[in-house]
């Protein structure tokens, strides 16, 4: 997905106006009072933008996007807007799903709506922070998970894939009950092939605010997955699996 010719001068102008971060502070510099959490939100969106631009071979610096007014933030710059939690989520969705660089806010808010209604977005669907950390490490390193007394218990794993190649953007979601990450990776290889399985983000439970999940998985399917997780000892749980995939050619 390429930036329109009309938009590129705006990006160049924004880049030209940025205060050089390698120059000492000036007494006339604007003072911004914020929190460490808010700064972390801006850093998170900037990292996601940089990763997306590298993945899609975008030919300009992601910093330009961070410094340009964006409609998704009601005309504010991502640098300022993403201090806020809601705008941080919007920025992650824009780049996580490969949406337009100046997409309308209403389009992004529609993707967020089912996660925000009724407070359901704050519920954890089997998310275990320690287990999540272990699962993420195993998925990246391909390591054999450590055995424990509860190793035989089936647990819910989900995986998301967002990949662009040969002018085709592919997004996929997978959920299944498994004993460890290695089982899930094997299933992904069988369904999507080794290349896509290698870039899959595998997690324990259903992560909060995942752009791919918010875009692809209806609330009714989330509820079905939740019920299966709760009934993990049932014989049919071992065979349970959900795969949702979409491809966009441009």
N, C-alpha and C positions, 0 to 999 in steps of 0.2 A: 504494500500500500504506500503510495507516494504522496507527498505534499503537493498541493496545487501550486502553480507558478505564482498566482496572486498572493499566496500566503508566505512564500519564501522571503520577500523583502521585509515583511513584518518581523520575521525571525532574525534577519540580519540586523535590523534596527534595534531590536531588543538586546542582541548580543553586544552591540556597540555601546549601549547605555549602561551596561552592568558595571558596578564598581569593582575595580580590580581587587580580588581577594588577597593578592600577594603584596599589596601596598599597605603601609601602616594606616591605622585609623585616623580619620580627620575629625576635628571638633564639630564640623558641620554634618557629619554622617548622621543619618536618622537612627534613633535609639529604638530598638525593638525589645519589649519586655515579654518574655514567654517562659515556658517550662521545658525541662529536659525531654519530657514525653512528646511535647509538640515539635521540638526540633527533630526528634527521632522519626516523627511522621513525615516531615519534609524529606529527610534522608531516605526513608523507605520508598517514597514515590520517585525520588530522583534515581535511586538504584534500579527500580523497576523500569523507568523510562530508558535508562542507559542500556539495560539488558535487552529491552525490546528493540531499540534502535540497532544494536549490534546483531541481534538475531535476524532482523529483517533487512540488514545491510543498508540502513538509512544513511545518507551521505553527509549528514551534518551533526553537529554536537548536540547532545540531549540537553545541555545547559540552555540552549536557545528556547526549547519548549518550556522549560521551567520559568523563563523570564518573560514569556509572552502572555498577554491577556487571553483567557480561554472561556468560551461560552459555557462549558460544563461547570465552571466556577463563577458564573454570573459576571464574567468580564474581568475577574481578578486574576493575578498571576499565580500559577501553581506554587511559586516560592512563598507567597503570602497565604494563599487559600488553604494549602495542605497542612498548616498548623492545626487546623480543625479536624476532628475525627471523621466527620461525615465527608468532607472534601478529600481527606486522605483515602477513604474507601473509594470515592469516585475516581481518583487518580489511579489507584491500583486496578480498578475495573477497566479503565480506558486502555492501559498498556497490557494488562494480563490477557485481555480478549482481543487485542490488536484492533481496537476501534479507531475511528477517524481522529486525527490530531486535534480537531476543533469541533468535536461532536457536541450536539445539544445536550443540555443537562437533563431534559425530560427523558431522553432515551436511556441515559445511564440510571436515572432514578427509577425507571420502570423495572430494571434488572434488580435493583435493591429492594423493591417494594415488599416482596413476599418474605424477605428476611427481616424486615423492620416491623411489619404489621403484628400487633398484639404482643410485642415483646419477645416473640419466638427467637429473634436473632441473638438473644443473649443466653439461650439455653445451650448447654453442651450436649452433643449427641454422641456420648460415649468417649469424649475427648479426655485422655489421661495425659497430663503434661509430661510426666516422666516417660511414659510409654511412647508418647509422640516423639520425644527427643531420641529415644532409642530407635524407633522405626525410621525416622529421617536419616539417622546416621547409617543404619543398615542399608537403606535404599541407595544412598550415595556411594557407599564403600563396597556394597555387595558382600558384606561380611556375614558369617553365620551367626545368628542371634544366640545369646547366652541361654542355656537351658535353666529352667527353674521348676519348682514344684507345680506351678500353674501353666507350664509350657504346653500341655495337651489341650487346654481350653481353647475353643474357637473364639476368635475376636474379630471384630469388624475392621477391615482395612478399606480405604478408598484411595484411588489414584486419579490424577488429572494429567492430561497431556495437552500442551499448546505448542504447536510446531508449524513453521512456515518454510516451505521449500518448493521450488519449481512453480512459483506463483499460485500455490494452493496453501491456504491456512487451514490446518486441521486441529480441532479441539475434541477431546474425548474425556469421558468420565467412566470409571470402573469402580464397582463395590462388590466385595465378597467376604465371606467368613473364612478365616485361615488361621493356622497356628503361628505363622511367622511371615516375614517379608519375602523370604525366598519363594514361598508358594505363590504369593501374589505376583512376583516378577515373572515366574514361569507362566502364569496365566496370561499376563500382558504380552509376553513374547508370542504365545500361541494366537492371540487375538489381533495384535497390531504389528508384530514383527520385532526383531531385535533392536533396530535403530530407534523406533519410537518408544519401546520399553525402556531403553537406556536414558531417555530424557523425561520419563514419567516422575511425577512428584507423588510418592507413596506415603500415606499417613495413616496413623491409627485413629479410628473414628472418623467423623465428618468434621473437617476443619471449619472454623468460623470465617465468614467473609471471603471465601474462595471465589474469585471472579468466574472461573470455568463452571463451578458447581451452580452458582447463582444464575448463570446464563442457560445452562443445559438441563438442569434437573428440576422438574416440577415439585411443588410442595407435597403432592400426594405420594410421589415416589420416595421423597425423603422420609415421610411417615412410614411407608412400607419397610424401608431399610431400617428405621428405628425399631419397629416391631420385631424384625428378624434378629436384630442385635440383642434385644431383650430375651428372646427365646432361643439363645445360642445352643442349648442342649438338645433341641429338637432334631430328629434324624434328617429332616429336609434342609436344615441350616447348612450342612456340609456341601450341598449342591447349589446353594443360593448364589446368584450372581446377577449384576446389573451392568450393562454396557450401553452408553449413549454416545453417539459420535456425530459430528457435523463437519462438512468440508465447504470452504468458501474459495472459489477461484476468482482471481482478479488479474 
